[in-house]
Amino acid sequence: MTPDEFRRHGHAVVDWIADYHSRIESFPVLSQVQPGQIRASLPANPPTQGEPFEALLKDVEKLILPGVTHWQSPNFFAYFPCNASGPGILGDLLSSGLGVQGMLWSTSPACTELETHVLDWLVSMLGLPEKFLSSNTGGGVIQDTASSAALCALLAARERATNYDSNKKGCDGRIVAYSSTQTHSSLEKAAMIAGLGVENLRTIEVDENFAMRPEALARQIEVDKLAGLVPSLVCATVGTTSSNAMDPIAAIGEICGQHNLWLHVDAAMSGTAALCPEFRHLQDGVELADSYNFNPHKWMFTNFDCNCFWVADRKALIQTLSILPEYLRNQATESGAVIDYRDWHIQLGRRFRSLKLWFVIRHYGVEGLQHHIRRHVELAQQFAGWVRGDDNFELAAPVPLNLVCFRHKAGDAVNQAIMDRLNRSGDLFLTHTKLKGNLTLRLCVGQTNTQARHVEKAWERIKEEAEKASVAT
Ligand SMILES: Cc1ncc(COP(=O)(O)O)c(C=O)c1O
């Protein structure tokens, strides 16, 4: 493809994307295809000869679009959001256009330095402790996901707890880590990959609001120490996936301090709320954290994938993950004057992800971002108010931000039927969780273009389907 052809087809693709976003509300939010349907519509063999580009774009429309669940629809209320925005998409396009692989500072200085700079910006934007700044002992790095961030934190914690011996000799089954029963499953996966073993990840009980009980954590650490085990890390969550519960970071951090444990704070979605000073109390105690992460790809308008991960002591992370084969040696690295981000995560190669984050922050400005976050929280709180005021429904958990956990009082079968009917209708997309053994519906407001009318319509549709489901079950 010549640059001129690229320009022509590129314009067509950008037009297609703009049109897609304009007509996104006309599609069923949850894809309605059956398993295997998309593959059955694709040719069995790859083309022997190249095809005209127009045919590709036509097939996206005809063959691919029916199998797309429209995460960018303003009627998407499922899971946690994975929102995007024009500036984010264009930043990502530029990253593809430059095609940079930024494993070392020297393989593209701008890729490293913009990332360091934007992550330093975010420290003050989110009210995070200054120790996370690159000019201090710490620093930030963009990971693909919160799962990778958790794994890196656990690896560094494991090394710190074993005086950097487990990297050399492997784990001996004595290293333990702590999360709550509500912590995201990525911690369990990290314990598997890091060689601790799932049985050595203690899941601490939670209180009536689904937040970790610090006294239970302290007890378990004592028990483990008495048994000759080696406690390494505690993961506390700002906004659990199931119900948006807030672990008490300050109390947990104090316990970590007493036992010299690594405190990792996972704020995957709710971390974005800290852009607004009035929500920062939810992360009180974050100054005690050894590492912290949040996903701009969830709620901060930066298209997937983009996780921001900070450590207080970058030396511990680098000592854990650094390997320098001869073929990567270079003068800048030897000088010690640069960051080589390959030492800050699992993989070697890396994309120029900070471009999209930089574009998003510059396009909206801090006040623009705050405006949208506040609006999402306001809409979710309004929805929670409607649930509270309806005799047939009840809230199933506190609503600190933009996730509402609620249920119809008639029980699991009715709630399942409400959700299935709504999702089949394509009008909106909701998902569920189980809280205190009961099937619970979750409505999360965080899609970039969700407005009051979408949330109002969602509530109307929920009540409509609830009536039908109550009659049918
Ligand atoms: C609290 C929390 N942590 C971690 C994750 C995992 O996110 P990722 O897909 O970025 O690994 C999620 C996903 O929803 C989450 O809610």
The ligand as a Gaussian input file, in Angstrom:
#p B3LYP/6-31G(d) Opt

LIG

0 1
 C      -10.671000      -4.328000      40.513000
 C      -10.164000      -4.976000      39.248000
 N       -8.893000      -5.406000      39.179000
 C       -8.407000      -5.988000      38.079000
 C       -9.179000      -6.159000      36.943000
 C       -8.593000      -6.803000      35.746000
 O       -8.488000      -5.877000      34.741000
 P       -7.590000      -6.098000      33.456000
 O       -8.509000      -6.586000      32.384000
 O       -7.020000      -4.751000      33.167000
 O       -6.541000      -7.097000      33.798000
 C      -10.510000      -5.730000      36.964000
 C      -11.386000      -5.914000      35.794000
 O      -12.525000      -5.580000      35.769000
 C      -10.999000      -5.121000      38.140000
 O      -12.270000      -4.693000      38.206000

